[in-house]
Each structure stands twice: as structure tokens, then as C-alpha cells.
């Protein structure tokens, strides 16, 4: 049994403004409320007033800011407030009856076992809103994540709201609801001007975020079962990752570009595997020299991993002339929303017909490294992958090219 909490319920008076009447109310103190660090003072008004109260003028009066003296009411041996009229006495008896009920409730609450208290707290948590909880997770736990990650959390929230409505009590979250949300994501329409449904891999990402929120709710004791472990995610489809051959990369290097910074940054990406977001924010102080050897020492924007990578002298040339340590290396590099048009013109002028985005230069780095014999673990580290399974996608591309190359030489048979 836990230690008794001595809560006392008392009938008190409060003056009615502009009238010579007093409200009757029950004041309970101390009352301990879940997730409140300090004891609370709870007041319950009874919709009853009295006007014939006898005041105890033998006790010291309280003087307010206007100099008006206020006395405490007289009470009988049972603690009842003494009034002159029968109607007021009935109101006082009613108030004392409510007080006894509340006192009994508090006394019984003191006898709860720890298990019963935990069950009561769990019941209270289960009635809270999962939608509100979900919206707060990226603010509290992912505040330092990349902008794209925050946007994805927001998009998942919007879809969950479209599926479940404005509110979703934790008590309603169960395996069946999670499965229904999975089906909803696979058939939901795209946002914006695109037609059709959400791509399967995008739906898989949204559902993995939903599962992450379920797991966090379990950790925070809002859910009694870790549903995230019971619900299977959406299986991602392998996508074609377009990349350039070494000849195509050389063709681009020999082709002028409207934006020289764009050209240098793209070739820098092909030689280092860096993402556009990391190149865009790269500072000169993050390119360090160890004798003749240049090294990158920076923090990935997407994974927040600290990378320490040697680069070749040729790669360093694409950075241009070294400037102040806190200046950007690729100062005039267009943002992702403006980079597509000049990039496509450059690709076309080089005679390349593949559909190439800036991110394809990162794919090119990975594929060419593996094709030239660099082991997959080294490539994984150079790309900053947290799991080598992510890098294995590029290995499959290389294997497919090897399979095709194995059929390139055919002898004439008799």
C-alpha cells in the first residue's frame, strides 16, 4: 500500500459581487493530479448562495486593500456554517453533504494500490489525442533533423488526419486501424498537381513514420503494446537509379555549362558522392589540408553523421580558389527548385539522352567506385550510409552490367 495522501474537503464562502450574498463551494487540498509536480487546490461551486451568515468577530479579521474587514463564518460543533434563515441552513446542509461525498472519494483514493493507480493513469492517458501527440513529435524529438524530414513528418500527419479525422484517442489505436491506414496510404491520391496515387515507396516512407510514432507512444506509456513491432511495413519496390558512365562524365566535363558553379558542383558530387544539400552548405573550413592531401570534414545534413573523407587533387580543383574559412565553397549554386532547367540544358548539349537529376551524380560515384573494384563497405562509408544494405542497391546495378558484359564476346561455333 502506498502512503496516504491527506486530502481535506472543506465548505467555504465567496462573496457575490454587488450583493450581500456568499457562494457556497467545496475546496479540496492537497489534490495530486497526474503529470503535475505540485499539489493542486480544487474548488467546486455548488450553485447555492447564503445571505444570513453569522460571523465570528471574536477572531482576528482579515483586512483587504480597501480597508474592509472580513471575518470568518461561525461554525457549530459539526463544522457547519451557522446561518440565521432556514433556507440558508438547508443550503449549508446540502453543501456539507457534497463535502462528505468528496471527502469519502479522496479517502478511498488513498487506499488504491500502486497497480490500481497505474491502471487509472493509463486509462487517463488512453483518452488523450494521438493526433496532437503525433504533431508534437517532430518538434520535440526531431527539431534538428533535415528540412525534408520535417516536411515528410508533416505530410504523414496530413494523410493521417485525412484518414482518421481531427482527433484520434489512443484507446482507438489497434492493429486493425494500423492495417487500414496502410491500405489507405497505398490508395491515397497524390498531393498538388500530380494525378494518380502515391508512389509505393513514398507510401512506405509515410507508413514507417507512422510506425515510429506508434513506437514512441509505447515508450512514453501512451500505448500498452508496441504495435510498431506487430505491424509489418510496406515493402518497397526497387527503383532504377540512373547513373552516368565514365565516358558520359568526361563528355559533361568537356561541355560548357551556363552556370559554371553548377557544373563544378555536379562533377564534385560525381567524384565525392556528396548530396546537393551537403554541397550547397559546404564551407571552406570544412576542406582541410594534410600536407598535399585534401580532406572533407563535415556533418551530413540528412543523417547528421560526421564525415571525414579524403578527396583527390582533381576533385579539389572543382572547388576553385580558396576563400575565407566561413565562406561557401559553391557560393552561387542554385537551390534544388531552380537547378533542373540549367542542368537539363547542359546534359542535352553533352549529347546525353538519359534522364539525369543532380542526385544522379551521387549514384554515378557509387556505381563507378564499385565497378572499379572498391569494396562495398568502403563505398558505404564514403556515401555516409548508416546501413550497408542501402549501398547494396548500387552493387546490383554493377552486377547487372557485369552479367551483360559477360555476353558481349561470342565465338562462332561450328
Secondary structure, DSSP 8 states (H G I E B T S, - for coil): -------EEEEEEEE-TTSS-EEEEEEEEEE--TT-SS-EEEEEEEEEEES-B-B-TTS--EE-TTS-EE--B-B-TTS-B-BSSHHHHHHHHHHHHHHHHHHHHHHHHTT--HHHHHHHHHHHHHTSBHHHHHHHHHHHHSTTS-HHHHHHHHHHHHHHHHHH-S--BGGG--HHHHHHHHHHHHH-B-STT--SB--HHHHHHHHHHHHHHHHHHHHTTS-SS-HHHHS--------------HHHHHHHHTS--S-HHHHHHHHHHHHH---HHHHHT-BGGGEEEETTEEEEEEE-TTT--EEEEEE-HHHHHTT-S---TTSBTTTT---HHHHHHHHHHHHHHTT--S---TTHHHHHHHHHHHHTT--HHHHHHHHT-SSHHHHHHHHHHHHHHHHHHHTS------
